[in-house]
């Protein structure tokens, strides 16, 4: 409670449960205050760990916090919290923005796509993390989204395509001018990047490769949903 108050996060003391009280005040706090709080937690992790018995309870929760932060573009290195991509400092969390766009899209498979995105997040955060499942779920989400959008672009005058072959579906979206030729290449490239057997660049760990692949696929999903909602 002292640590939360130190960073200007208000406590109402209206809840009977301490956990419920902390959950409520954290959810209502500004991003700046939460970032300040998390930065101190990272700096003082050793002291916080010393207060917990048995130690594995702290280690498991702190590991989970680090993975959640990675999904939002932050990395805990030593005692420092750094941004993986400083260029997105003012942007909302991509997962949250994408899920909101999906919810408002009206696409038939929107719920299934959202479930896959959330499952990908849970696989990354699990202990131990399941990187294969993480990339598999986000790949399925992207593939399902592409097929869902293509289904809405079919008409009596549109060309035919093979629904079981993603390459054919992507080519169809270009043919009906939903995407450009360069966007077609980008979409196919991202899908290939997160597919099984894709090459891991030298210098990247499996965790880093997974986080990068998931971020690229999420970005492409966001682009497709925004484009879908912007076109009649």
Secondary structure, DSSP 8 states (H G I E B T S, - for coil): -HHHHHTT-------SSHHHHHHHHHHHS-HHHHHHHHHHHHHTHHHHHHT-SSHHHHHHHHHHHHHHHHHTTEEEETTEEEES-GGGTTS--HHHHHHHHHHHH--TTHHHHHHHHHHHHHHHHSSS--HHHHHHHHHHHHHHHHHHHHHHT--TTS----TT-HHHHHHHHHHTTSS-HHHHHHHHHHHHHTSTT----TT--HHHHHHHHHHHHHHHHHHHHHHHHH--
